[in-house]
């Protein structure tokens, strides 16, 4: 198995896709860093101060003014009310929710890329691990080796998991290295609040507790890795079922984009909570954002994703070991 995995890693590295993905992440981090820097600079110029309490108070005022508008939907109004209560809670407990520094940038970057950007990067790797063998005509040669089919496919899946772990690590390293140039590298011990929950009556703060930022980021990384594994496994299954890499990527791309849209307008469709793409934003539960559908929790979303992961893996192995390649 070690030699099989080593062989798959060599083929993956030969395609240089990991280098391309690292370059794309680097460019996006640079753009995101610049955008956040300009946002902070604009706020300070507008308010004439760099005091975070003044800035947060202004954000509370802006959110309150937006709630008075009759043009926003009820779903968006509930999300704004939750955000308003959280901001007020941070202000009352004298905790800066956006402490400047590379660690805070990592947290924000992970939370904004968990449901679309990083899954897209994973999809680029996973979508052609098997289908490319068909397009290149190497599948017959691969299966003539004295190795059982399930071992061949398992080596590819292990390679995928290693590549996903590397992509998540690259995102963290580049985020820290690049953003630290602008915002500094301190702030790992900054307190941050978690444990918010949204109920019928509003924001529940009874379970709120303070954690150092490094612990919160570790939890973020764990959830991001889980989402990437699930999306990668689904793309891997399509790579086995569909011999066209482009078709497999198109299906996954449509699923991810539809999930991003559904999450903002699916509150009345209760059964949609069983779709994997509606459950990708796991980091929202840590920061206490309102779930897409009432009643959804972190444990529920993780369970749904694990069920999709198990089904996708089972279908991939059954299909690969039984279908007629020749």
C-alpha positions as CSV (number, residue, x, y, z in Angstrom):
1,X,0.0,0.0,0.0
2,X,2.9,2.4,0.7
3,X,4.2,2.0,-2.8
4,X,0.8,2.4,-4.3
5,X,0.3,5.7,-2.4
6,X,3.8,6.8,-3.3
7,X,3.0,6.1,-6.9
8,X,-0.2,8.1,-6.8
9,X,1.5,11.0,-5.0
10,X,4.1,11.1,-7.7
11,X,1.4,11.2,-10.4
12,X,-0.3,14.0,-8.5
13,X,2.8,16.0,-8.1
14,X,3.7,15.6,-11.8
15,X,0.5,17.4,-12.7
16,X,1.6,20.3,-10.6
17,X,-1.9,21.0,-9.5
18,X,-0.9,21.5,-5.9
19,X,1.4,24.2,-7.0
20,X,-1.3,25.9,-9.0
21,X,-3.7,25.7,-6.0
22,X,-1.1,27.1,-3.7
23,X,-0.6,30.0,-6.1
24,X,-4.3,30.6,-6.3
25,X,-4.6,30.6,-2.5
26,X,-1.7,33.0,-2.2
27,X,-3.2,35.5,-4.7
28,X,-6.6,35.3,-2.9
29,X,-5.0,35.9,0.5
30,X,-3.1,38.9,-0.8
31,X,-6.4,40.4,-2.2
32,X,-8.3,39.6,1.0
33,X,-5.5,41.1,3.1
34,X,-5.6,44.3,1.1
35,X,-9.4,44.5,1.2
36,X,-9.4,44.1,5.0
37,X,-6.6,46.6,5.4
38,X,-8.6,49.2,3.3
39,X,-11.7,48.4,5.3
40,X,-10.0,49.1,8.6
41,X,-8.3,52.2,7.3
42,X,-11.7,53.5,5.9
43,X,-13.4,53.0,9.3
44,X,-10.6,54.8,11.2
45,X,-10.7,57.7,8.8
46,X,-14.5,57.9,9.0
47,X,-14.6,57.8,12.8
48,X,-11.4,59.6,13.4
49,X,-10.2,57.0,15.9
50,X,-8.7,53.5,16.0
51,X,-10.4,52.6,19.3
52,X,-12.2,49.3,18.7
53,X,-15.0,50.1,21.1
54,X,-16.0,53.2,19.1
55,X,-15.8,51.2,15.8
56,X,-18.0,48.5,17.3
57,X,-20.5,51.0,18.6
58,X,-20.8,52.5,15.1
59,X,-21.3,49.0,13.7
60,X,-24.1,48.5,16.2
61,X,-25.7,51.7,15.2
62,X,-25.4,50.8,11.5
63,X,-27.0,47.4,12.1
64,X,-29.8,48.9,14.1
65,X,-30.5,51.4,11.3
66,X,-30.6,48.5,8.7
67,X,-33.2,46.7,10.9
68,X,-35.6,49.7,10.5
69,X,-35.7,49.2,6.7
70,X,-38.8,47.6,5.3
71,X,-37.0,46.3,2.2
72,X,-35.1,43.4,4.0
73,X,-36.7,40.0,4.3
74,X,-37.7,38.4,7.6
75,X,-34.9,35.8,7.4
76,X,-32.2,38.5,6.8
77,X,-33.7,40.6,9.6
78,X,-33.4,37.7,12.1
79,X,-29.7,37.3,11.1
80,X,-29.1,41.0,11.6
81,X,-30.8,40.8,15.0
82,X,-28.5,38.0,16.0
83,X,-25.5,39.9,14.8
84,X,-26.6,43.0,16.8
85,X,-27.0,41.0,20.0
86,X,-23.6,39.4,19.6
87,X,-21.9,42.7,18.9
88,X,-23.6,44.2,22.0
89,X,-22.5,41.2,24.1
90,X,-18.8,41.6,23.0
91,X,-19.1,45.3,23.8
92,X,-20.6,44.7,27.3
93,X,-17.8,42.2,28.1
94,X,-15.0,44.4,26.8
95,X,-13.8,41.9,24.2
96,X,-12.7,42.9,20.7
97,X,-14.2,40.4,18.2
98,X,-11.8,41.6,15.5
99,X,-8.5,42.0,17.3
100,X,-6.0,43.0,14.6
101,X,-3.4,40.4,13.8
102,X,-2.6,37.4,11.5
103,X,-4.5,34.9,13.8
104,X,-7.7,36.9,13.5
105,X,-7.2,37.1,9.7
106,X,-6.8,33.3,9.6
107,X,-10.1,32.8,11.4
108,X,-11.9,35.2,9.1
109,X,-10.4,33.7,6.0
110,X,-11.3,30.1,7.0
111,X,-14.9,31.2,7.9
112,X,-15.4,32.8,4.5
113,X,-13.8,30.0,2.4
114,X,-15.2,26.9,4.1
115,X,-18.3,26.4,1.9
116,X,-17.0,27.4,-1.6
117,X,-13.4,28.4,-2.1
118,X,-11.6,25.6,-0.4
119,X,-14.1,23.0,-1.6
120,X,-13.4,24.2,-5.1
121,X,-9.7,23.8,-4.6
122,X,-10.3,20.2,-3.3
123,X,-12.6,19.5,-6.2
124,X,-9.8,20.3,-8.7
125,X,-7.7,17.5,-7.2
126,X,-10.5,14.9,-6.6
127,X,-12.4,15.2,-9.8
128,X,-9.9,13.4,-12.0
129,X,-8.1,11.0,-9.7
130,X,-9.9,8.1,-11.4
131,X,-11.6,9.7,-14.5
132,X,-8.2,10.8,-15.8
133,X,-7.1,7.2,-16.0
134,X,-9.9,6.6,-18.5
135,X,-9.2,9.7,-20.5
136,X,-5.5,8.9,-20.7
137,X,-6.2,5.2,-21.5
138,X,-4.1,4.1,-18.5
139,X,-6.9,2.4,-16.6
140,X,-6.3,-1.0,-18.3
141,X,-2.6,-0.9,-17.6
142,X,-3.3,0.1,-14.0
143,X,-5.6,-2.9,-13.4
144,X,-3.3,-5.4,-15.0
145,X,-1.0,-5.1,-12.0
146,X,-1.3,-8.0,-9.5
147,X,-3.1,-5.8,-7.0
148,X,-6.8,-6.0,-6.1
149,X,-9.0,-3.2,-7.3
150,X,-10.1,-2.1,-3.9
151,X,-6.4,-1.6,-2.9
152,X,-5.8,0.5,-6.1
153,X,-8.8,2.7,-5.3
154,X,-7.9,2.9,-1.6
155,X,-4.4,4.2,-2.5
156,X,-6.0,6.9,-4.6
157,X,-8.3,7.9,-1.7
158,X,-5.5,8.0,0.8
159,X,-3.6,10.2,-1.7
160,X,-6.7,12.4,-1.9
161,X,-6.9,12.7,1.9
162,X,-3.2,13.6,2.1
163,X,-3.6,16.2,-0.6
164,X,-6.6,17.7,1.1
165,X,-4.7,18.0,4.4
166,X,-1.9,19.7,2.5
167,X,-4.3,22.2,0.9
168,X,-5.8,23.1,4.3
169,X,-2.3,23.5,5.7
170,X,-1.2,25.7,2.8
171,X,-4.2,27.9,3.3
172,X,-3.3,28.4,7.0
173,X,0.4,29.0,6.4
174,X,-0.1,31.5,3.6
175,X,-2.8,33.3,5.5
176,X,-0.6,33.7,8.5
177,X,2.6,34.5,6.6
178,X,1.1,37.1,4.2
179,X,-1.4,38.8,6.5
180,X,1.2,39.1,9.3
181,X,3.2,41.4,7.1
182,X,0.3,44.0,7.3
183,X,-1.4,43.2,10.6
184,X,1.4,41.7,12.6
185,X,1.9,38.1,13.9
186,X,0.7,38.5,17.5
187,X,-2.7,37.8,18.9
188,X,-2.8,34.0,19.5
189,X,-3.9,34.4,23.1
190,X,-6.6,37.0,22.3
191,X,-9.9,36.0,24.0
192,X,-12.8,35.1,21.7
193,X,-16.3,34.1,22.6
194,X,-18.0,30.9,21.5
195,X,-21.1,29.0,22.6
196,X,-23.8,31.4,21.2
197,X,-27.0,29.6,20.1
198,X,-30.0,30.9,18.2
199,X,-33.4,30.0,19.6
200,X,-37.0,31.0,18.9
201,X,-36.7,33.8,21.4
202,X,-33.4,35.2,20.0
203,X,-29.8,34.8,20.9
204,X,-29.0,32.4,23.8
205,X,-25.9,33.4,25.7
206,X,-26.2,30.9,28.7
207,X,-23.5,28.6,27.2
208,X,-21.1,31.3,26.1
209,X,-17.5,30.9,27.2
210,X,-14.2,32.6,26.4
211,X,-11.4,30.8,24.6
212,X,-7.9,31.8,23.5
213,X,-7.9,32.5,19.8
214,X,-5.5,29.6,19.0
215,X,-7.9,27.1,20.4
216,X,-10.7,28.6,18.4
217,X,-8.6,28.5,15.2
218,X,-7.8,24.8,15.8
219,X,-11.5,24.0,16.0
220,X,-12.0,26.1,12.8
221,X,-9.3,24.1,11.0
222,X,-10.8,20.8,12.2
223,X,-14.2,21.8,10.8
224,X,-12.7,23.1,7.5
225,X,-10.8,19.8,7.1
226,X,-14.0,17.8,7.7
227,X,-15.9,19.8,5.0
228,X,-13.0,19.4,2.6
229,X,-12.9,15.7,3.1
230,X,-16.6,15.3,2.5
231,X,-16.6,17.4,-0.6
232,X,-13.4,15.6,-1.8
233,X,-15.0,12.2,-1.3
234,X,-18.2,13.2,-3.2
235,X,-16.0,14.5,-6.1
236,X,-14.0,11.3,-5.8
237,X,-17.2,9.2,-6.2
238,X,-18.1,11.2,-9.3
239,X,-14.7,10.6,-10.7
240,X,-15.3,6.8,-10.4
241,X,-18.9,6.9,-11.8
242,X,-18.3,9.4,-14.6
243,X,-15.4,9.0,-16.9
244,X,-15.4,12.6,-17.9
245,X,-13.5,14.9,-15.6
246,X,-15.3,18.0,-16.9
247,X,-18.7,16.5,-16.2
248,X,-17.8,15.5,-12.7
249,X,-16.4,19.0,-12.0
250,X,-19.5,20.6,-13.5
251,X,-21.8,18.6,-11.2
252,X,-19.8,19.5,-8.1
253,X,-19.5,23.1,-9.0
254,X,-23.2,23.4,-9.6
255,X,-23.9,21.7,-6.2
256,X,-21.5,24.0,-4.3
257,X,-22.9,27.2,-5.9
258,X,-26.5,26.1,-5.3
259,X,-25.6,25.4,-1.7
260,X,-24.3,28.9,-1.3
261,X,-27.5,30.3,-2.7
262,X,-29.8,27.9,-0.8
263,X,-28.3,28.8,2.5
264,X,-29.6,32.3,2.2
265,X,-33.1,31.5,1.0
266,X,-34.1,28.0,2.2
267,X,-35.4,28.7,5.7
268,X,-39.0,27.6,4.7
269,X,-37.8,24.3,3.0
270,X,-37.3,22.1,6.1
271,X,-36.2,19.0,4.3
272,X,-33.4,20.9,2.6
273,X,-31.4,20.5,5.8
274,X,-30.5,17.0,4.7
275,X,-28.6,18.2,1.6
276,X,-24.9,18.2,2.1
277,X,-24.3,21.6,0.5
278,X,-26.6,23.3,3.1
279,X,-24.5,22.0,6.0
280,X,-21.1,23.1,4.8
281,X,-20.7,26.3,6.9
282,X,-19.8,24.5,10.1
283,X,-17.8,27.4,11.4
284,X,-20.9,29.5,11.7
285,X,-22.0,27.4,14.7
286,X,-18.8,28.3,16.5
287,X,-19.4,32.0,16.1
288,X,-23.1,31.7,16.8
289,X,-24.6,32.7,13.5
290,X,-28.2,31.7,12.8
291,X,-28.4,28.4,10.9
292,X,-29.9,28.3,7.4
293,X,-32.9,26.3,8.7
294,X,-34.4,26.6,12.2
295,X,-33.4,23.7,14.4
296,X,-30.1,22.8,12.7
297,X,-27.1,22.3,15.1
298,X,-23.4,21.6,14.8
299,X,-23.9,17.9,15.7
300,X,-26.8,17.6,13.2
301,X,-24.7,19.1,10.3
302,X,-21.7,17.0,11.1
303,X,-23.9,13.8,11.2
304,X,-25.5,14.7,7.8
305,X,-22.0,15.3,6.3
306,X,-20.7,12.0,7.7
307,X,-23.7,10.1,6.2
308,X,-23.0,11.7,2.8
309,X,-19.3,10.8,3.2
310,X,-20.1,7.1,4.0
311,X,-22.5,6.7,1.1
312,X,-20.2,8.3,-1.4
313,X,-17.3,6.2,-0.3
314,X,-19.4,3.0,-0.4
315,X,-20.7,3.8,-3.9
316,X,-17.2,4.6,-5.2
317,X,-15.7,1.3,-4.0
318,X,-18.7,-0.8,-5.1
319,X,-18.7,0.7,-8.5
320,X,-14.9,0.5,-9.1
321,X,-14.6,-3.1,-8.0
322,X,-17.6,-4.4,-9.9
323,X,-17.9,-2.5,-13.2
324,X,-16.5,-3.8,-16.4
325,X,-13.5,-1.6,-17.3
326,X,-12.8,-3.3,-20.5
